[in-house]
Amino acid sequence: MSKYFEILTECPLFSGISPAEIERALSCLGASVRQYAKDTTILNEGDPAEYIGIVLSGSVRITRTDIFGNRSILAKAEPMDMFGEALACADTAVMPVDVVAAEETSAVLISAARIARTCANACVFHSRMIVNLLHIVASKNIMMNRKLEVTSKRSTRDKLLTYLMIQAKTAGGDTFTIPFDRQELADYLEVDRSGLSAEISRLRREGIIENYRSDFTILKDD
């Protein structure tokens, strides 16, 4: 755990909490570090909702798969990001999504039940963590609303341009890097990969964007 301590101190869950208190908090919450190979499922949809996690290295995808096997990426979490945090606030009995390692990944898992309730030891930092957790959940709710804004568009072009505009605004400039590869972006936008690739190529030809892999520059408005 010690080699990841610097990352944990930057996690929003521990905002306003001293390093010494973070160490105590991890012990109080029964935290444990796990290692996962690429494409390993960390938390399964339908399993008991027992844990939330913090990514220490690598990245994870939060996904949902419909009855026809179509995958939708709801979000991607990278180092310092949390996953499953809403479970601690919603008192959810089972996992509504899958959490999958997008690459070789290390994560710390924390008991969802312990984090949502003040402990018998009346740790002074626990109340602060609960406030931080509510802020994180609220921020993630805004992110989900943005995804709905994107996926509610009718065409692949409109979905892609809406997403890129949101990313540019978030980055504070016209050049930015998205957290998805091409297949992941297609799954996030809920479109066909080949159609997405064709649309990106079309936007490049029209001089609307420049793109190399996950790097994008918006050249002008559509």
N, C-alpha and C positions, 0 to 999 in steps of 0.2 A: 504493500500500500504506500510506503514512504516515497517510492520513486515517482508516484503519480500525485503527490501532495500539492505540488505547484499548480497542477491543472485543477484539482479540487478546490483550491482557494479562489480560483477564478469563476467557479460555477455559481450562477445566480442563486442557487439554493442556499449558499453559505454567505451571501452578501451581508455585511455588517457583523459577521461573526469572526472572532479572533482565531488565528491558527491553532492555538491551544484548545479552544472550544471545539473547533472542527474535528480534531483528533478524538475528543471525548464524544462528540456527536456520532461519529462513525462507529464507535464502540457501542454506544447506546442504541443505535439503530440496527445493530447486527449486520453491518455492511461487509460484503465479501467481494473480492476481485475475481472476475472470471475471464477466461480467454476463449475466443471463438474464431474458427476458421471461416473463410469467405463462404457465404450462402448458408451458414448455419442459422437455424431458427433459435432465437434467444428466448422469446416468449411466444407461445402458440395461441392463436384464436381458439376460444372455447375452453382453454385451460383455466384453472382457478387464478384469479387476479391477485397474486401474492406479492409481486415485486414491482418496484419502479427502478429505473437505472440511470446512471450517468456515464456517458461515453468518455473513456480515458484516452484511447487511441483508435485509429480507424474510423469507421462510420457505420450507421445502421439505417435501414429503411423501415418505415412504419407503413404496412401495406394491408389491403383488404382484397380478398379474392372472391368473386361471385360464383354462383353455382355452375356457370359455364366455364370456369377456369380463367376468366379475365382478371388480370391484376391491376389494381389501382394503387399508386403510391400516394399516401396522404402527406407524408413529410419525410425528411431525411435529417438525422441527428449526427453531429460531428463532435470532436472533443470539446468538453465543457457543457454540451447540450444534454438535456434529460429526455427520457422517454417513459411513457406510461404514467406520467405524473398526475393526469386527470383521475386515474383510478383511486388515488389516495383521497381525493376530495369527493368523488361520486359514490364511494362505497360499492363499487361494481363487483359482482360476484365472479364473473368470468371475463377473460380477455376478449374484447370486441375486435381486435386486430392482431396481425402477426408483426413481430419485431425481428428483423433478419439482418445479420451481419453483411454489409455490402462489400466488405473486404476483411482481411485479418483484423480483428477488433478485440480491444480490452474494454471491459465495462465493470463498474461497481454496482452491485445489486443491493437494494435496501428494502426492508420490509415495509410494504405500503401501509399496513395497519399501525406500525410503530410511528411512522413519520406524521400521520394525520392526527395523532392524539398525544397530548402531553403525558410524559411518563411518570411513574411512581416516584422517581428521584427528583422531580420538579426542576429539571435542568433549565437554567436561565436562558439558554440559547434556543430551547425548543419552540418557544412562542415566536421568536424571530424567524425561525425556519418555516413555521406555518404561514406567517405573513408573506415570506418570500415565495412559498409554494403557490399561494393564491395569486401573486403577481405573475408567476410563470404561467399558470393555467390561463389567466386572462390574456396574456400575450399570445399564447398558442391559439386561443379562441379567435383572436384577430387574424392570425395566420390562416386558420381554417376558413374564415370568411373570405379571405383573399383567394384561396383556392376555389371556393364556390363561385366567386366573381369570374375567375378564369374559365372553369369548366362549364359554366352556364352559357358561354358563347356558343353559337351554332356551328361555326366552321373551324377547321384546324388553323387556318390563318388568323382568325380573330382570337382564338385561344392563345396561340403562340405570341402574337403581338401584345395582347393584354398582359401575359406573363412577363414578357421582356420589359414592358414599360414599368411594371411593378418592381422588377429587379433593378432597373436603372434608378428608379426613385429611391429604393432602399440603399443602393450603393452611393447615391449622391452624385452620379455622373453617367455619361452615355456609354462608358466602357466598364464591363463587369464580368465576373465569372460566376456561372450558375453551379449549384451543387450536384447536378445530375449529368450522367452520360446520356447518349442519344436514346437508348432504350428506356432508361429511367425517366427521361423527360417525356417520352411518349406515354408512359404509364401514369405520370403525374397529370398530364393534360387529358388523359383518357382518350387518346387517338391512336391510329395505326402508325407504326414506326416508319413504314415506307412513305406514307402520306406526309408525315412530319418532315422527313428528310427532303422530300420534293418541295415542300413549302419553304424550308430554309434556303434551299438552292434558288428558288424563285425570288425570294426576298433579297438574296445577294445579287442576283442578276438585275433586279430593279433598283439597286443602289439604296435600299432601305436599311440593310444591316451589313456588317462584316462579321465573319464568324470563323473561328478555328477551334474545333472540339468544343470545350465548354466555355470558351471565351467569346463574348459578344460585344459588338459596338453598334449602337443605333445611330444611323447617319442622318435620318430625317423622319418626320412623321409620315405614316401611311396616308 
